[in-house]
Amino acid sequence: IEQNMTEMKIAQKLVEIGVAKDDIVLGFQAPEFRQYTDYGVG
């Protein structure tokens, strides 16, 4: 996910439909901080 300019939590919606958290990378987070999220690090 590169950016989310909405109030919808897109990553959470993806998890709810069965996408593994390891397959979701929060691209709007700096790479050095992604390890502290519950999602993939890319």
Buried (B, 14 or more C-beta within 10 A) or exposed (E): EEEEEEEEEEBEEBBEEEEEBEEBBBEEBEEEEBEEBEBBBE
